Amino acid sequence: MKTDKRAMLAVFGEALARRFKRMGVYACMLAASVMFCSFSVNAETTYRISDGDDTFVISSKEDSAESAVAEAGIVMRDKDQIIVTEYGDGGYAEVEVVRAKSVTVKRGGEIRTVRTVCVTVGELLASLGVEMTPAIEISCDRETEIFDGMGVRIFDVEYVEETVTEPVAPHPMYVYDSSMAEDETALIIEGRDGAKKVTSMVKYVDGVARERDVLAESVVENPVDPLYSTGDKSIATLSEVDAENKTLKATNGSEYAYKRQLNMIATAYTHSGNLTATGREARVGIVAADTSVLPFGTLVYITGADGTWTYGYALVGDTGVKNNILDLFMDTYDECIQHGARKALVYVVDTDK
């Protein structure tokens, strides 16, 4: 078989063309790879760095914000933080330097100074492991913003139920004595303090009692009210009877409780030269009674049943009458005659209250 030379040349030419074409593609690929590597080596990122009131814009080949901050000459201190807040197009980065603040925290006798980037006091305490419970109080609100050099106090709170005994003060009582000057008083019965138990819930702050809420109290010993004689009739004069609460109020504001009210007949007697059955000198403010009804030493308040007259406070210190008769001492015989026998309301004062 005879070969056609022209056909062979054509086949050889096509093969050669295909080879050169492949070499061209490889060359292009190689060139693109070189260009990419060159771009990667020379690529830079632009950083806008905020440090308080200062702003720095730099372009850096470094691939971290920390390196860029160092390259900008910004010195980081203990607990300072770097926060990348935004990335823009073309490798643009927004960087904020958050400066830690120094805060002194005091609790009891312990004082510690910490550096923190926390925003509020509540966040700071949480970071320190301090749990806010009723047993903890702080010197400011939890939402208070932290500032450099701030001081925060933590108080330990404890609630304790306590029972103590407290004195109960007596209330002075008076009977009128017409023989005394108006500004004169004399002690008849000596008084003494009573006692009461008081149970309270006490709030202790760092071991010091700050608040006391009374839960209950009870009288364990009644006071003894001192009894005085006085020439000031206004002190020994009744101004009000509160039958519902069984109290008597004198015009000077003194208030006395009474045990019961008796309906009696009030007669009158005067000086005889003799001492009373209790050895006291007879005077206004001393009355005679049946001691089976009103024992010696009983303090009474005497007023007219019709409200037209008042004898006032008196002490049972004499006897000689029976049943519901009460004999009132008066300074003169004429006063006794004018008084005669009258219906009286007799209030037995409760000296135990």
C-alpha positions as CSV (number, residue, x, y, z in Angstrom):
1,M,0.0,0.0,0.0
2,K,1.4,3.4,-1.0
3,T,1.4,6.2,1.5
4,D,0.1,9.6,0.6
5,K,2.9,12.1,1.8
6,R,0.5,15.0,1.9
7,A,-1.9,13.2,4.3
8,M,1.0,12.3,6.6
9,L,2.1,15.9,6.8
10,A,-1.4,17.0,7.7
11,V,-1.7,14.5,10.6
12,F,1.7,15.5,12.0
13,G,0.8,19.2,11.8
14,E,-2.4,18.7,13.8
15,A,-0.6,16.8,16.6
16,L,2.1,19.5,16.8
17,A,-0.6,22.2,17.1
18,R,-2.4,20.3,19.9
19,R,0.8,20.0,21.9
20,F,1.6,23.7,21.6
21,K,-2.0,24.5,22.7
22,R,-1.5,22.5,25.9
23,M,1.7,24.2,26.6
24,G,-0.1,27.5,26.3
25,V,-2.7,26.5,28.9
26,Y,0.1,25.4,31.3
27,A,1.9,28.6,30.9
28,C,-1.2,30.6,31.7
29,M,-1.9,28.6,34.8
30,L,1.7,29.0,36.0
31,A,1.5,32.8,35.4
32,A,-1.8,33.0,37.4
33,S,-0.3,31.0,40.3
34,V,2.7,33.3,40.5
35,M,0.5,36.4,40.4
36,F,-1.8,35.0,43.3
37,C,1.2,34.1,45.4
38,S,2.6,37.6,44.8
39,F,-0.8,39.1,45.9
40,S,-1.1,37.0,49.0
41,V,2.4,37.9,50.1
42,N,1.7,41.6,49.6
43,A,-2.0,41.7,51.0
44,E,-2.7,44.1,54.0
45,T,-5.6,44.5,56.4
46,T,-6.8,48.0,57.5
47,Y,-7.5,48.3,61.2
48,R,-9.4,51.2,62.8
49,I,-8.5,50.9,66.5
50,S,-10.4,52.8,69.3
51,D,-8.6,53.3,72.6
52,G,-10.8,55.5,74.7
53,D,-10.8,58.9,73.0
54,D,-7.9,58.0,70.7
55,T,-8.4,56.4,67.3
56,F,-5.7,54.8,65.2
57,V,-6.0,53.7,61.6
58,I,-3.2,51.4,60.3
59,S,-2.7,48.9,57.5
60,S,-0.9,45.8,58.6
61,K,0.3,42.6,57.0
62,E,-0.4,40.9,60.4
63,D,-3.4,38.6,60.5
64,S,-4.5,39.3,64.1
65,A,-6.0,42.4,65.9
66,E,-3.6,41.8,68.8
67,S,-0.6,42.2,66.5
68,A,-2.2,45.3,64.9
69,V,-2.7,46.9,68.3
70,A,0.9,46.2,69.2
71,E,2.0,47.6,65.8
72,A,0.1,50.8,66.6
73,G,2.2,51.3,69.7
74,I,-0.8,50.7,72.1
75,V,0.3,49.3,75.5
76,M,-2.0,46.7,77.0
77,R,-2.3,46.5,80.7
78,D,-3.4,43.7,83.0
79,K,-7.0,42.6,82.3
80,D,-7.4,44.9,79.3
81,Q,-9.3,43.4,76.4
82,I,-9.3,43.7,72.6
83,I,-12.7,43.3,71.0
84,V,-13.2,43.1,67.2
85,T,-16.6,44.6,66.8
86,E,-17.0,44.7,63.0
87,Y,-15.4,43.5,59.7
88,G,-15.9,45.5,56.6
89,D,-15.3,44.9,52.9
90,G,-11.8,44.6,51.6
91,G,-10.2,43.3,54.9
92,Y,-11.4,46.4,57.0
93,A,-11.6,45.7,60.7
94,E,-13.1,47.7,63.6
95,V,-11.1,47.1,66.9
96,E,-11.9,48.4,70.4
97,V,-9.4,48.4,73.3
98,V,-11.4,48.0,76.5
99,R,-9.5,49.2,79.5
100,A,-9.8,47.4,82.8
101,K,-10.8,49.6,85.8
102,S,-9.3,49.3,89.3
103,V,-11.9,48.5,92.0
104,T,-11.3,48.1,95.7
105,V,-13.7,45.5,97.3
106,K,-14.0,45.4,101.1
107,R,-15.8,42.6,103.0
108,G,-15.3,42.4,106.8
109,G,-11.6,42.8,107.4
110,E,-10.6,41.6,103.9
111,I,-9.7,44.3,101.3
112,R,-8.8,43.3,97.8
113,T,-8.2,45.4,94.7
114,V,-9.1,43.9,91.3
115,R,-8.9,45.1,87.7
116,T,-12.0,44.3,85.7
117,V,-13.8,45.1,82.4
118,C,-17.2,44.5,84.0
119,V,-19.7,47.3,83.4
120,T,-21.8,47.1,86.6
121,V,-21.2,46.3,90.2
122,G,-23.5,43.3,89.9
123,E,-21.4,41.9,87.1
124,L,-18.2,42.4,89.1
125,L,-19.6,40.6,92.1
126,A,-20.8,37.7,90.0
127,S,-17.3,37.5,88.5
128,L,-15.9,37.3,92.0
129,G,-18.3,34.5,92.9
130,V,-20.4,36.6,95.3
131,E,-24.0,35.4,95.3
132,M,-26.6,38.1,96.1
133,T,-28.8,36.6,98.9
134,P,-30.7,38.1,101.9
135,A,-27.5,37.5,103.9
136,I,-25.6,40.0,101.7
137,E,-25.9,43.8,101.2
138,I,-23.7,46.1,99.2
139,S,-22.9,49.8,99.5
140,C,-24.4,50.7,96.2
141,D,-27.0,49.5,93.7
142,R,-26.1,46.5,91.6
143,E,-26.7,48.4,88.4
144,T,-24.2,51.1,89.4
145,E,-21.6,51.6,86.6
146,I,-18.0,50.9,87.6
147,F,-15.5,53.6,87.4
148,D,-11.7,53.6,87.9
149,G,-10.7,53.8,91.5
150,M,-14.2,52.8,92.8
151,G,-14.7,51.3,96.2
152,V,-17.4,48.7,96.9
153,R,-18.3,47.4,100.4
154,I,-20.0,44.0,101.0
155,F,-21.9,43.6,104.2
156,D,-22.7,40.3,105.8
157,V,-26.3,40.3,107.2
158,E,-27.7,38.1,109.9
159,Y,-31.2,38.0,111.4
160,V,-31.4,36.7,115.0
161,E,-34.5,36.3,117.2
162,E,-33.7,37.6,120.7
163,T,-35.6,37.9,123.9
164,V,-34.6,40.4,126.5
165,T,-36.1,41.8,129.8
166,E,-36.9,45.5,129.8
167,P,-38.1,47.7,132.7
168,V,-41.7,49.0,132.8
169,A,-41.8,52.4,134.2
170,P,-44.4,53.3,136.9
171,H,-46.8,56.2,136.6
172,P,-46.9,58.6,139.5
173,M,-50.4,59.1,141.1
174,Y,-51.6,61.9,143.3
175,V,-54.2,62.6,146.0
176,Y,-55.1,66.1,147.0
177,D,-54.1,67.5,150.4
178,S,-55.6,70.8,151.3
179,S,-53.0,71.4,154.0
180,M,-50.2,71.5,151.4
181,A,-49.0,74.3,149.2
182,E,-49.9,74.1,145.6
183,D,-46.3,73.4,144.5
184,E,-45.7,70.9,147.3
185,T,-45.8,67.1,147.1
186,A,-45.0,64.3,149.5
187,L,-44.4,60.6,148.9
188,I,-47.0,58.3,150.4
189,I,-46.2,55.0,148.6
190,E,-42.9,54.4,147.0
191,G,-43.0,53.0,143.5
192,R,-40.8,50.6,141.6
193,D,-40.2,49.5,138.0
194,G,-41.9,46.5,136.6
195,A,-40.5,44.2,134.0
196,K,-41.5,42.8,130.6
197,K,-40.1,40.3,128.2
198,V,-39.6,41.6,124.6
199,T,-39.0,39.2,121.7
200,S,-37.5,40.9,118.6
201,M,-36.1,40.0,115.3
202,V,-32.7,41.8,115.3
203,K,-30.8,42.6,112.1
204,Y,-27.1,42.4,112.4
205,V,-24.9,44.1,109.8
206,D,-21.2,43.0,110.0
207,G,-22.0,41.9,113.6
208,V,-23.6,45.2,114.7
209,A,-27.3,45.4,115.5
210,R,-28.9,47.9,113.1
211,E,-32.6,47.2,113.2
212,R,-35.0,45.7,115.8
213,D,-38.5,44.5,114.9
214,V,-40.6,43.7,118.0
215,L,-42.4,40.4,117.6
216,A,-44.1,40.1,121.0
217,E,-43.9,41.4,124.5
218,S,-45.4,40.4,127.8
219,V,-45.3,41.9,131.3
220,V,-43.8,39.5,133.8
221,E,-43.9,41.9,136.7
222,N,-46.2,44.9,137.1
223,P,-44.7,48.2,138.2
224,V,-45.8,49.8,141.5
225,D,-47.0,53.3,140.9
226,P,-45.7,55.8,143.5
227,L,-48.4,57.7,145.3
228,Y,-48.0,61.3,146.3
229,S,-50.0,63.9,148.2
230,T,-50.1,67.3,146.6
231,G,-51.5,70.7,147.2
232,D,-52.1,71.1,143.4
233,K,-55.7,70.0,143.0
234,S,-55.5,70.0,139.2
235,I,-53.1,67.1,139.3
236,A,-55.5,65.0,141.4
237,T,-58.6,66.0,139.5
238,L,-60.4,63.7,137.1
239,S,-61.1,64.9,133.6
240,E,-62.4,61.8,131.9
241,V,-63.7,58.3,132.6
242,D,-63.3,55.7,129.8
243,A,-65.7,53.0,130.9
244,E,-65.0,50.8,127.9
245,N,-61.3,50.6,128.6
246,K,-61.6,51.1,132.3
247,T,-59.3,54.1,132.5
248,L,-59.3,57.4,134.4
249,K,-57.5,60.4,133.0
250,A,-56.5,63.3,135.2
251,T,-56.5,66.9,133.9
252,N,-52.6,66.8,133.9
253,G,-52.8,64.0,131.3
254,S,-52.0,61.2,133.7
255,E,-54.0,58.0,133.0
256,Y,-54.8,55.3,135.4
257,A,-56.6,52.0,135.0
258,Y,-59.4,51.1,137.5
259,K,-60.5,47.6,138.6
260,R,-64.2,48.3,139.2
261,Q,-66.8,51.0,139.9
262,L,-68.8,51.0,143.2
263,N,-72.0,52.9,144.0
264,M,-71.6,54.2,147.5
265,I,-72.9,56.7,150.0
266,A,-70.3,59.4,150.8
267,T,-70.5,61.1,154.2
268,A,-68.0,63.5,155.7
269,Y,-65.9,63.9,158.9
270,T,-63.3,66.4,160.1
271,H,-60.5,66.8,162.7
272,S,-61.0,65.1,166.0
273,G,-57.4,65.3,167.3
274,N,-56.9,61.6,166.8
275,L,-54.8,59.9,164.2
276,T,-56.4,57.6,161.7
277,A,-56.6,53.9,162.2
278,T,-53.4,53.5,160.0
279,G,-51.5,56.0,162.2
280,R,-51.6,58.7,159.6
281,E,-52.7,62.2,160.4
282,A,-56.3,62.9,159.2
283,R,-56.3,65.2,156.2
284,V,-58.1,65.7,152.9
285,G,-57.2,62.7,150.6
286,I,-57.7,60.2,153.5
287,V,-61.1,58.4,153.6
288,A,-62.6,55.9,156.0
289,A,-64.2,52.7,154.7
290,D,-65.3,49.3,155.7
291,T,-62.0,47.4,155.2
292,S,-63.9,44.3,154.1
293,V,-65.1,46.3,151.1
294,L,-62.1,48.6,150.6
295,P,-58.9,47.5,152.4
296,F,-56.4,49.9,153.9
297,G,-54.1,51.4,151.2
298,T,-56.7,51.1,148.4
299,L,-56.5,54.1,146.1
300,V,-59.9,55.3,144.9
301,Y,-61.3,58.1,142.8
302,I,-64.5,59.7,144.2
303,T,-67.0,61.8,142.3
304,G,-70.7,62.5,142.7
305,A,-73.2,60.2,141.0
306,D,-75.0,63.2,139.7
307,G,-71.8,64.8,138.4
308,T,-72.2,68.0,140.5
309,W,-69.2,67.4,142.8
310,T,-65.9,65.7,142.9
311,Y,-63.7,64.7,145.8
312,G,-60.8,63.3,143.6
313,Y,-58.2,60.7,144.4
314,A,-58.1,59.4,147.9
315,L,-56.4,56.7,150.0
316,V,-58.3,54.4,152.3
317,G,-56.5,55.1,155.6
318,D,-59.2,55.0,158.3
319,T,-62.2,52.9,159.3
320,G,-65.3,53.2,161.5
321,V,-68.0,52.8,158.9
322,K,-69.8,49.8,157.5
323,N,-70.9,48.3,154.1
324,N,-71.1,50.8,151.3
325,I,-70.5,54.0,153.4
326,L,-67.4,56.0,152.5
327,D,-66.5,58.8,155.0
328,L,-64.6,61.7,153.4
329,F,-62.2,63.8,155.4
330,M,-62.8,67.5,155.1
331,D,-61.0,70.5,156.6
332,T,-63.9,72.1,158.4
333,Y,-67.1,71.1,160.2
334,D,-69.1,73.5,157.9
335,E,-67.9,71.7,154.9
336,C,-69.0,68.4,156.4
337,I,-72.5,69.8,157.1
338,Q,-72.8,71.2,153.6
339,H,-71.8,67.9,152.1
340,G,-74.0,65.7,154.2
341,A,-74.6,62.3,152.7
342,R,-74.5,62.0,148.9
343,K,-74.5,59.3,146.3
344,A,-71.0,58.7,145.0
345,L,-69.3,56.8,142.2
346,V,-66.1,55.2,143.6
347,Y,-63.5,54.0,141.1
348,V,-61.0,51.5,142.6
349,V,-57.7,52.3,140.9
350,D,-55.6,49.4,139.7
351,T,-52.2,50.2,141.1
352,D,-50.8,47.0,139.5
353,K,-51.0,48.5,136.0
